[in-house]
Amino acid sequence: MRLDRLLAIMMCLFNETRISATGLSGRLGVSLRTVYRDMETILRAGIPIVSFPGADGGYEIESGYRAEKKLLSLHHFVSVCSALHGTPLSAESEEIEDLIAASSGISQEDIRALIRAAHGLRIVSIDYRDSSGSETKRTVEPHGLFMKYGSWYMYGYCRFRSDTRIFKLSRICRLDSSMETFCPRSITLHDVDQQFQQVGRSAKLDVALLFCREAETRVRDEFQAEELTVLPDNGIQVTGRYSSMETAVRHILSYGEHARVQHPPWLIAELKSRIAAMGRIY
């Protein structure tokens, strides 16, 4: 599906500082000519792409546009898909539902149920698994879907917590929609973004990290500006906080060789132990 490929290119551009046409060709399994045509389509759709010549050249998405779209609402996602598709699409179209389902880890039926429940102001019940693996039953007033850091989330009012909450779609184990309706609350995407920042403010584990420059775009997306220091050797130092050791280990390991822990020492020891254990199974 060409729309699927165009969105894959966009996600690469959002998540990486610069990527070459050759790199995209290899990832997507298409010819260089196809990559060039796709880039022209993305430009015509109004997405600001800048190209750089030379051995270190490639394509970048304008940094200001990337910063504005860290949190991509379902409405904006549909608008982008419509521009790339060349014809208007709606959130209820099968193409949109297929794309979200493919990247979120839940079925098209559940995606369809969530979108219709949010539009129809209907309650949903979910079994939700948190980052530690614990499952809880939630009754939620869904207000919409959005994408952040390449993952899809539902946001709304959780009656279990009596507060605004966000739910990562890939952690929803079971979903049922009902005919019970609710009155919409004044929940904005700004409130949703605060949920991400609130996790950082409530964190208990202070860490010092050193990242390679190759990870800069992702680092700037996932940490606050005041936590970052660009070093003379082009590395990026981060003084941040995590809510638990397990959260820290999983997140740091996701950066692979592009991240190194400087402090605390016991976290370094834990990472060494985990990496050694991973090595023993291969």
C-alpha positions as CSV (number, residue, x, y, z in Angstrom):
1,M,0.0,0.0,0.0
2,R,1.6,3.3,-1.1
3,L,0.0,5.3,1.7
4,D,1.5,2.9,4.2
5,R,4.9,3.4,2.7
6,L,4.5,7.2,2.6
7,L,3.6,7.2,6.3
8,A,6.6,4.9,7.1
9,I,8.9,7.5,5.4
10,M,7.3,10.3,7.5
11,M,7.9,8.4,10.7
12,C,11.5,7.9,9.7
13,L,11.8,11.6,9.1
14,F,10.2,12.5,12.5
15,N,12.3,10.1,14.4
16,E,15.7,10.7,12.9
17,T,17.8,13.8,12.3
18,R,18.6,12.9,8.7
19,I,18.2,9.8,6.5
20,S,19.5,9.2,3.0
21,A,17.5,8.0,0.0
22,T,19.7,4.9,-0.1
23,G,18.8,4.2,3.6
24,L,15.1,4.5,2.9
25,S,15.4,2.4,-0.2
26,G,17.0,-0.4,1.8
27,R,14.5,-0.2,4.7
28,L,11.4,-0.2,2.6
29,G,12.7,-2.6,-0.1
30,V,11.9,-0.2,-3.0
31,S,14.0,1.5,-5.7
32,L,15.7,4.9,-5.4
33,R,13.4,6.2,-8.1
34,T,10.4,5.2,-5.9
35,V,11.9,7.0,-2.9
36,Y,12.4,10.1,-5.0
37,R,8.7,10.0,-6.2
38,D,7.5,9.5,-2.6
39,M,9.5,12.5,-1.4
40,E,7.9,14.6,-4.1
41,T,4.5,13.4,-3.0
42,I,5.2,14.3,0.7
43,L,6.4,17.7,-0.4
44,R,3.2,18.3,-2.4
45,A,1.2,17.3,0.6
46,G,2.7,20.3,2.5
47,I,5.2,18.5,4.7
48,P,8.4,20.6,4.9
49,I,11.3,18.4,3.8
50,V,14.8,19.7,3.3
51,S,17.4,17.8,1.2
52,F,21.1,18.0,1.7
53,P,23.7,16.9,-1.0
54,G,27.0,15.2,-0.4
55,A,28.3,12.1,1.4
56,D,26.7,13.1,4.6
57,G,23.5,14.3,2.8
58,G,20.0,13.1,2.9
59,Y,16.5,14.3,3.9
60,E,15.3,16.1,7.0
61,I,12.0,17.3,8.2
62,E,12.1,21.0,9.3
63,S,12.9,21.1,13.0
64,G,10.1,23.5,13.9
65,Y,7.5,21.4,12.2
66,R,8.9,18.3,14.0
67,A,8.7,20.0,17.3
68,E,5.0,21.1,16.7
69,K,4.0,17.6,15.8
70,K,5.5,15.7,18.8
71,L,1.9,14.9,19.7
72,L,-0.2,14.0,16.6
73,S,-3.9,14.1,17.1
74,L,-6.2,11.7,15.2
75,H,-7.6,14.7,13.3
76,H,-4.2,15.8,12.2
77,F,-3.2,12.2,11.3
78,V,-6.2,11.9,9.1
79,S,-5.4,15.3,7.5
80,V,-1.9,14.1,6.7
81,C,-3.1,10.8,5.3
82,S,-5.7,12.6,3.1
83,A,-2.9,14.9,1.8
84,L,-0.7,11.9,1.0
85,H,-3.5,9.9,-0.4
86,G,-4.7,12.7,-2.7
87,T,-8.4,12.3,-1.7
88,P,-10.2,13.1,1.5
89,L,-10.3,10.4,4.2
90,S,-12.2,10.1,7.4
91,A,-11.2,8.7,10.8
92,E,-13.8,5.9,10.1
93,S,-12.3,4.9,6.8
94,E,-10.9,1.3,6.6
95,E,-7.5,2.6,5.4
96,I,-7.1,4.8,8.5
97,E,-8.2,2.0,10.8
98,D,-5.9,-0.4,9.1
99,L,-2.9,1.9,9.5
100,I,-3.6,2.6,13.2
101,A,-4.2,-1.1,13.9
102,A,-0.9,-2.1,12.2
103,S,1.1,0.4,14.3
104,S,-0.7,0.1,17.6
105,G,-0.7,-3.6,18.3
106,I,-4.5,-4.0,18.7
107,S,-7.1,-5.2,16.2
108,Q,-8.9,-3.1,13.6
109,E,-12.2,-4.0,15.4
110,D,-11.0,-2.4,18.6
111,I,-9.7,0.6,16.8
112,R,-13.0,1.0,15.1
113,A,-14.8,0.6,18.4
114,L,-12.6,3.3,20.1
115,I,-13.0,5.8,17.3
116,R,-16.8,5.4,17.3
117,A,-17.1,5.5,21.0
118,A,-15.1,8.8,21.2
119,H,-17.2,10.3,18.4
120,G,-20.5,9.0,19.9
121,L,-19.5,9.9,23.5
122,R,-19.9,6.3,24.7
123,I,-18.3,4.6,27.6
124,V,-15.6,1.9,27.1
125,S,-14.4,-0.8,29.5
126,I,-10.9,-2.0,29.2
127,D,-8.5,-4.4,30.9
128,Y,-5.2,-2.4,31.0
129,R,-1.7,-3.6,31.6
130,D,0.7,-1.0,33.1
131,S,4.4,-0.8,32.6
132,S,5.1,-3.2,35.5
133,G,2.8,-5.8,34.0
134,S,-0.1,-5.4,36.4
135,E,-3.6,-5.5,34.9
136,T,-6.6,-3.4,36.1
137,K,-10.1,-3.0,34.8
138,R,-10.9,0.6,33.8
139,T,-14.1,2.4,32.8
140,V,-13.2,5.2,30.5
141,E,-14.9,8.2,28.8
142,P,-12.8,8.3,25.6
143,H,-12.2,11.7,24.1
144,G,-9.8,10.7,21.3
145,L,-6.7,9.1,20.0
146,F,-3.3,10.6,19.4
147,M,0.3,9.5,18.5
148,K,3.4,10.4,20.4
149,Y,6.9,9.0,20.1
150,G,5.6,6.7,17.3
151,S,3.0,5.0,19.6
152,W,-0.8,5.4,19.7
153,Y,-2.7,6.3,22.8
154,M,-6.3,6.9,23.9
155,Y,-7.0,9.8,26.2
156,G,-10.1,10.6,28.3
157,Y,-11.5,10.5,31.8
158,C,-10.8,7.4,33.8
159,R,-13.6,6.7,36.3
160,F,-11.4,4.3,38.2
161,R,-8.8,7.0,38.9
162,S,-11.4,9.9,38.8
163,D,-9.0,11.9,36.6
164,T,-7.7,12.5,33.0
165,R,-5.6,9.6,31.9
166,I,-3.8,8.3,28.8
167,F,-3.7,4.7,27.8
168,K,-1.2,3.1,25.4
169,L,-3.2,1.1,22.9
170,S,-0.7,-1.8,22.9
171,R,-1.4,-2.3,26.6
172,I,-5.1,-2.7,26.2
173,C,-5.8,-6.5,26.7
174,R,-9.6,-6.4,26.3
175,L,-12.0,-3.7,25.2
176,D,-15.8,-3.5,25.3
177,S,-17.9,-0.5,24.2
178,S,-21.3,0.2,25.6
179,M,-24.4,2.2,24.7
180,E,-24.0,4.3,27.9
181,T,-23.2,7.9,27.0
182,F,-21.3,10.6,28.8
183,C,-21.1,14.4,28.8
184,P,-17.8,15.6,27.3
185,R,-15.4,17.1,29.7
186,S,-13.0,20.0,28.9
187,I,-10.0,17.8,28.2
188,T,-7.5,19.3,25.7
189,L,-4.4,17.9,24.1
190,H,-2.4,20.3,26.3
191,D,-3.8,18.4,29.3
192,V,-2.8,15.1,27.7
193,D,0.8,16.3,27.2
194,Q,0.9,17.3,30.8
195,Q,0.3,13.6,31.7
196,F,3.6,12.7,30.0
197,Q,5.4,15.5,31.9
198,Q,3.7,14.5,35.2
199,V,5.4,11.1,35.0
200,G,8.8,12.9,34.9
201,R,7.9,15.2,37.8
202,S,6.7,12.3,40.0
203,A,9.8,10.2,39.2
204,K,12.1,9.0,42.1
205,L,15.3,7.9,40.3
206,D,17.8,10.5,39.3
207,V,20.2,9.5,36.5
208,A,23.0,11.0,34.4
209,L,23.1,9.7,30.8
210,L,25.3,10.3,27.8
211,F,23.9,10.0,24.3
212,C,25.6,9.9,20.9
213,R,24.6,12.7,18.5
214,E,22.9,10.1,16.3
215,A,20.1,9.9,18.9
216,E,19.6,13.6,19.2
217,T,16.2,13.8,17.7
218,R,14.7,11.1,19.9
219,V,16.5,12.5,23.0
220,R,15.0,15.9,22.4
221,D,11.6,14.3,22.0
222,E,11.7,12.3,25.1
223,F,13.5,14.6,27.6
224,Q,12.8,18.2,28.7
225,A,15.0,20.9,27.2
226,E,16.3,21.9,30.6
227,E,17.6,18.4,31.2
228,L,19.9,18.5,28.1
229,T,23.5,19.7,27.7
230,V,25.2,19.5,24.3
231,L,28.9,18.7,24.8
232,P,31.9,20.0,22.7
233,D,32.4,16.5,21.3
234,N,28.8,16.6,20.0
235,G,27.5,14.2,22.7
236,I,24.4,15.0,24.6
237,Q,24.3,14.8,28.4
238,V,21.0,14.3,30.1
239,T,20.2,14.7,33.8
240,G,16.8,13.1,34.1
241,R,14.5,11.1,36.4
242,Y,12.7,7.8,36.2
243,S,9.8,6.5,38.2
244,S,11.5,3.1,38.9
245,M,14.6,1.1,38.1
246,E,12.7,-1.2,35.7
247,T,11.4,1.8,33.7
248,A,14.9,3.2,33.5
249,V,16.4,-0.1,32.4
250,R,13.9,-0.7,29.7
251,H,14.1,2.9,28.3
252,I,17.9,3.1,28.3
253,L,18.3,-0.3,26.7
254,S,16.0,0.8,23.9
255,Y,18.7,3.2,22.8
256,G,21.2,0.3,22.3
257,E,24.8,1.5,21.8
258,H,23.7,5.2,21.6
259,A,23.3,5.6,25.3
260,R,25.6,5.2,28.3
261,V,24.7,5.6,32.0
262,Q,27.1,7.8,34.0
263,H,25.3,7.7,37.3
264,P,24.2,6.0,39.6
265,P,26.7,3.1,39.8
266,W,24.2,0.5,40.8
267,L,22.1,1.2,37.7
268,I,25.2,0.6,35.6
269,A,25.7,-2.7,37.3
270,E,22.1,-3.7,36.7
271,L,22.4,-2.9,33.0
272,K,25.5,-5.0,32.7
273,S,23.7,-7.9,34.4
274,R,20.7,-7.6,32.0
275,I,22.9,-7.4,28.9
276,A,25.0,-10.4,30.0
277,A,21.8,-12.3,30.6
278,M,20.5,-11.4,27.1
279,G,23.9,-12.6,25.7
280,R,23.6,-16.0,27.3
281,I,20.4,-16.9,25.5
282,Y,21.9,-16.3,22.1
